[in-house]
Amino acid sequence: MVILMVEMLFLLIALVGVGMWSVPAALVLAGVLGVVAAERAQAQRKGTTS
């Protein structure tokens, strides 16, 4: 659980950093990260872990 929180914090900081540079790039990155998170959750629900 701690690793998940650290991973989320790292991604949030990276997203904020990109947002300070370019807002459209941050929105695209957030969309991609959202898709990755949804795919990851779906894989865990099916019982296959990566």
WONOR-V860011 format. One line per field, one symbol per residue. ss: DSSP state (H for helix, E for strand, - for the rest). psi: psi as a letter, one per 20 degrees, with the letter a starting at -180 (. if undefined). burial: + if it has 24 or more other C-alpha atoms within 12 Angstrom, else -. A space follows every 50 residues. Layout:
ss: ???
psi: ???
burial: ???
This chain:
ss: -HHHHHHHHHHHHHHHHHHHH-HHHHHHHHHHHHHHHHHHHHHHHH----
psi: hhhggggggghgggggghhhgoghhhggghgghggggghghhhhhiipq.
burial: --------------+-----------------------------------
